[in-house]
């Protein structure tokens, strides 16, 4: 089944008892639908029945649904909550389950949503995720959605609909908020409110479960605040080595508590919050407890969570001394990451038991010269130059590759504008105006880092498309060679399916889903002809 057809089968439109459209929903299985609480409130409240219209299933009749007990999370009016799970009065077996997925979210990340604005039978719109400067209210649960240029406005009719990551197609959130539909609640936050959703969710958690377990009777409150401040303020390229003491020490407990507070999923419901405030929600992309783990196990955990790479992410590895292979873990995994922290734009927090641990010296040695000091303006300008040139190369690569495929969302061209700003900084440096450079370089660094992160993610997507096309070409060639070996060269029946498959992979923009189907069809035809002759 093609991906677009799958998506149609899990999209639903929700009506009140008078037939008025209240919003959208996302099918979880044949009995359950996920939506926003404000959509249910528009239909009369959690005790009211809603009409569910299976817009992607022409053969399905509308059904009635009601809120599942214990699955009602209304908005508090301050950027928190706004979720509901409905249960259909009768199952609809022809639906397809929506691919809810945990994944790290990034500023400017491209997403899409399908809603039902007034007078419409349904339409897509595209948006980018906001960053830390656009927090979702005091609770920080919601993420801002900024529609892309020429995209349909977000607004009435989009409430409760799924938000899909453009690159993977995974459902990463739901549109929330009564006002304009320009907010999303991420899947990981939904899981914090409704752990029941885990049975419909894929993807590994950001924070290992062991971080939530008590490790001692006392917690160093001041150190919890230091951890929270680090998540809120540390610049890309920062490596923080923490001496926690023994596993049950107050500092070890504080470190783990601060990490949990930064996680969307595990922070909800945590009591005893630090007096200085919470770290930004989702400000940790991955936290690994190395206790008892091999170096390969930690490496695989990183790869499993950060599928598009570590660039631009915030990583924590704790209890490094307690791992099964501390020397190998540091030498093969952590020290190389620390040495490339500035290049990759990552933030790295590493917890050791003792300052004298051999791994501490190895990590610190790897970071020497990795990131210019704050007062090294020339060094910072050199790093910026390298980053902007990398972005320019990615944008050129995008122009060459993206047009070879259908459905690729293009990144905006930002390198030229960033080069212009960098030129101003360089001119001021040459003129000896260090004060002006120091005043403006931080803002430029903040603009460049997410742009490069976005570019690296786009390059990974494009590389994946190219690799997938090459895989399909190789499969088609191998099956064609098999047909020749079996004396079926020029067979009219096989040519009828071979030629369309080859054209999809060679001519014009490639639609990979259709191409994969065509390749599978040809492979099946070749094997069927061989069996017929046998």
Order of alpha helices (4+ residues) and beta strands (2+ residues): alpha-beta-beta-beta-alpha-beta-beta-beta-beta-beta-beta-beta-beta-beta-beta-beta-alpha-beta-alpha-beta-alpha-beta-alpha-beta-alpha-alpha-beta-alpha-alpha-alpha-alpha-alpha-alpha
